Amino acid sequence: MWVTQNQNVFEVEEILANILSRLPVKSLLVCKSVCKYWQGLICSPSFIHLHLIQSQENPSYVFNPSYVFWDNNIHWVIKTKGETTQSFPSYDGFYFRDMICSFNGLICCTTPRKSRSFVIRRSPRRHMDIIIYNPATREVLLLPPTPKSKCALKLGVSFGPTINGYEIFQFFYIEEQLYECMVYSSITGSWKFIGTVAHAPSTSLNHVCINGTVYWFSRSSIDGRLVGHILAVDREEKFSIIRIPEEETLYPLLVNLEGCLCLVAKNGVDENRFDIWALQNSKESVWVKRWSDYLPIFKIEQFQYIVVRKNEILFGSWKQYLFYNMGTRTWREFNWEYGRVNGFSPPLAYTESLLPCKY
């Protein structure tokens, strides 16, 4: 069988793409200047998707020491044993106040709303703009402004099924147990109101997205006492409430564990232990306890956020990060190579990519 010239070209391109897809984004940005052919290949949607698949094999963490005003960089933990970090330079004109969510190499952040050509770093969290940032390529997308909120921004990000398609939900307080919700679509590039709901997230930081459905932890007052539950919204923008186990009322943390929504919460009997509950049936609110172990230092309610990367869980407070290995059931403290800081931002699971911020 004779091999045509076109077949040879196709095979060479496939081999080249396979090799280049294993390089970090920083190297690929340099490779784009080699020739027009390489630039076209690296910028093609098929290559960007291939590179993302390769990057997802080596997930890491990103964080921003947001309470250190001299440091507005986003830090990427590239090695977590004998911690090594790499800094993504800050983007001129934006101060990253909070990182809300990380997905496919893109990070949803808030930045203080600009006033008279300068940024007020200590502006209230309800006076914020929302940006999508790719720290590897340094591309930034400032979303259209939304009405000022009466309370701190409460957001959630839904991503999928396309790799760079996403929606951002924002809640606005109207009165007790009544909130308006707006959603931003990366496809239309605009916001729209989708109606009112009786519940809102307790915070933007404690939410996860699994198969396009966003889950937040929420609290409601019932008969004079606070009761915790899960607020969910699916791809059709339909909201629902999921009850949580009676033992876990006010301090659970949500995680995506192997594609399953899980709660990490204190043990109902021993406050020095934590449990992991997995959701088996969302319609019937059926949960199954999958894991239990001891906490080395803090009580579970002293952790504000949690991140899962493969078989490792990162527990975070404003002062400390702790890694828990589910395979060995061992703990270790995160030692930042730049020394002690006054406060850490919530860590996020991160995979670098070439994805554009705009759909």
SVG drawing of the C-alpha trace seen along z (x, -y; Angstrom):
<svg xmlns="http://www.w3.org/2000/svg" viewBox="-41 -60 52 62">
<polyline fill="none" stroke="black" stroke-width="0.4" points="0.0,0.0 1.4,-3.4 1.5,-6.2 0.5,-9.5 2.1,-12.8 -1.1,-14.0 -1.0,-10.9 2.6,-11.7 1.8,-15.3 -1.1,-14.2 1.1,-11.7 3.8,-14.3 1.3,-16.8 -0.2,-14.2 3.2,-13.3 4.2,-17.0 0.9,-17.8 1.4,-14.8 4.9,-16.1 4.0,-19.7 0.9,-18.9 3.2,-17.6 4.9,-21.0 3.8,-23.6 1.9,-26.7 5.0,-28.9 7.0,-26.9 4.1,-26.7 3.8,-30.5 7.4,-30.6 6.9,-27.8 4.2,-29.9 6.9,-32.2 8.8,-29.4 6.8,-29.6 3.2,-30.2 2.6,-26.5 3.4,-25.9 1.4,-28.9 -1.7,-27.7 -1.3,-24.2 -0.9,-25.5 -3.9,-27.9 -6.2,-25.2 -9.2,-24.0 -8.2,-20.4 -4.7,-21.1 -6.0,-23.1 -8.3,-20.2 -5.4,-17.7 -3.1,-19.8 -5.8,-20.1 -6.2,-16.4 -2.5,-16.0 -2.5,-18.7 -5.3,-17.1 -3.0,-14.1 -1.0,-16.5 -3.4,-18.7 -2.1,-21.0 -3.3,-23.9 -3.4,-27.7 -3.7,-30.2 -3.3,-34.0 -2.0,-35.4 -4.7,-38.0 -4.1,-39.6 -0.5,-40.5 -0.9,-43.7 2.6,-43.7 1.8,-40.4 -1.0,-40.3 0.4,-37.3 -1.4,-34.0 0.9,-31.2 0.9,-27.8 1.9,-24.8 3.9,-22.7 5.3,-20.3 3.6,-19.4 6.3,-17.3 8.9,-19.8 6.6,-22.4 7.8,-24.3 5.7,-27.1 5.7,-29.1 4.2,-32.6 2.0,-33.8 2.6,-37.6 -0.3,-39.8 -2.2,-41.5 -1.9,-45.3 -5.1,-47.1 -6.6,-44.2 -6.3,-43.4 -7.5,-39.8 -9.6,-40.0 -11.1,-36.5 -10.7,-33.4 -14.1,-31.8 -13.6,-28.8 -11.0,-27.1 -12.0,-25.1 -10.0,-23.9 -7.2,-26.4 -9.6,-29.4 -10.1,-31.1 -13.2,-33.1 -12.1,-36.0 -13.5,-39.1 -11.9,-42.5 -12.9,-45.7 -15.1,-47.9 -13.1,-50.7 -13.7,-54.3 -12.1,-57.3 -9.4,-55.2 -8.1,-53.6 -9.0,-50.5 -10.0,-50.6 -8.6,-47.4 -10.6,-47.6 -13.9,-48.2 -16.8,-46.1 -17.2,-42.6 -20.6,-43.6 -19.0,-46.2 -17.1,-43.8 -16.6,-43.1 -16.2,-39.5 -13.3,-38.5 -12.3,-35.3 -8.5,-34.9 -6.1,-32.4 -3.0,-32.9 -0.9,-30.8 -1.6,-32.9 -2.4,-36.1 -5.6,-36.6 -8.3,-38.4 -12.0,-38.8 -13.9,-41.5 -17.6,-40.5 -20.3,-43.1 -21.2,-44.7 -24.2,-43.6 -26.3,-45.7 -24.7,-46.4 -25.6,-43.8 -26.9,-44.5 -24.6,-41.8 -21.4,-40.1 -21.2,-38.5 -22.6,-35.0 -21.5,-33.2 -21.2,-29.8 -19.7,-28.6 -21.1,-25.8 -18.8,-24.5 -19.4,-21.9 -20.3,-20.2 -17.9,-22.2 -14.5,-22.7 -14.6,-26.5 -18.3,-27.0 -19.4,-28.2 -22.2,-29.9 -21.9,-32.1 -24.7,-32.4 -25.1,-35.4 -27.6,-35.9 -29.1,-39.2 -30.8,-39.6 -34.4,-41.0 -35.8,-40.1 -35.7,-37.2 -35.8,-33.9 -36.2,-35.7 -33.4,-36.2 -33.1,-37.1 -30.7,-35.1 -28.8,-36.2 -26.8,-34.0 -23.9,-34.9 -23.4,-32.7 -20.0,-32.6 -21.8,-31.8 -24.0,-35.0 -21.5,-37.1 -24.3,-38.7 -26.3,-38.4 -30.0,-37.5 -32.4,-37.2 -33.7,-33.7 -36.2,-34.4 -36.4,-34.3 -35.4,-31.6 -36.1,-31.0 -32.5,-30.2 -29.0,-31.5 -25.5,-30.1 -24.0,-30.8 -20.8,-31.7 -19.3,-31.5 -16.3,-29.5 -18.2,-26.4 -19.5,-25.2 -18.7,-22.6 -19.8,-21.7 -20.3,-18.1 -21.5,-17.2 -22.9,-20.8 -24.8,-20.9 -23.7,-23.5 -24.0,-22.7 -23.7,-25.2 -24.0,-24.8 -26.9,-26.9 -28.6,-27.7 -32.2,-28.5 -34.0,-29.4 -36.7,-26.9 -38.7,-27.4 -36.0,-29.7 -33.1,-27.4 -30.5,-27.2 -30.7,-24.2 -28.2,-23.3 -29.0,-21.9 -27.6,-21.8 -28.8,-24.3 -28.4,-22.9 -29.0,-24.2 -28.8,-22.1 -28.0,-22.9 -31.6,-23.8 -31.3,-26.4 -33.8,-24.5 -33.2,-24.8 -33.6,-22.1 -32.9,-21.5 -31.0,-18.4 -31.3,-17.6 -28.1,-16.6 -27.6,-13.9 -29.1,-15.0 -25.7,-14.5 -24.1,-17.2 -26.0,-20.5 -23.9,-23.7 -20.3,-23.1 -20.0,-20.7 -17.6,-21.4 -18.5,-20.3 -16.1,-18.4 -16.2,-16.5 -14.7,-13.1 -14.4,-10.9 -17.3,-12.6 -19.6,-12.3 -20.9,-15.1 -19.5,-14.6 -19.7,-16.3 -16.7,-16.6 -18.0,-17.2 -17.3,-16.6 -18.1,-13.2 -21.4,-13.1 -19.9,-11.5 -16.2,-12.4 -15.4,-16.1 -11.8,-15.2 -12.8,-13.0 -14.1,-14.0 -16.5,-12.0 -17.0,-12.0 -20.6,-11.5 -21.4,-10.6 -24.7,-11.5 -26.3,-8.4 -29.7,-9.8 -30.3,-13.5 -34.1,-13.3 -34.5,-11.3 -31.5,-13.0 -29.8,-9.6 -26.3,-9.9 -23.8,-7.1 -20.7,-7.5 -17.6,-6.6 -14.7,-7.7 -13.8,-8.6 -10.5,-9.6 -8.9,-11.7 -8.1,-15.4 -4.5,-16.2 -5.0,-19.8 -8.2,-21.6 -11.9,-20.9 -13.5,-20.6 -15.5,-23.8 -12.2,-25.7 -11.5,-24.9 -13.1,-27.3 -12.4,-25.4 -11.3,-22.1 -9.9,-20.9 -9.5,-17.4 -6.8,-16.4 -6.8,-12.6 -6.4,-10.8 -5.2,-13.9 -7.4,-16.4 -6.2,-19.9 -7.8,-21.4 -7.5,-25.2 -8.0,-27.8 -7.0,-31.5 -3.8,-30.6 -2.8,-27.1 -3.0,-24.5 -2.9,-20.8 -2.6,-17.9 -4.3,-14.6 -3.4,-11.5 -6.4,-9.1 -4.1,-6.2 -1.8,-6.3 -4.1,-8.2 -1.3,-10.6 -1.2,-14.4 1.4,-17.0 1.5,-20.8 2.0,-23.0 5.2,-25.0 5.2,-28.0 8.7,-28.7 8.3,-32.5 7.8,-32.3 4.8,-33.0 2.0,-35.3 -0.8,-36.9 -3.5,-35.0 -4.1,-32.6 -6.8,-32.7 -8.9,-29.6 -6.8,-27.1 -8.2,-25.8 -7.5,-22.7 -5.8,-23.9 -4.9,-22.5 -3.0,-24.9 -4.4,-25.3 -4.4,-27.4 -8.2,-27.9 -9.4,-31.5 -11.5,-33.3 -14.0,-34.2 -16.1,-31.5"/>
</svg>
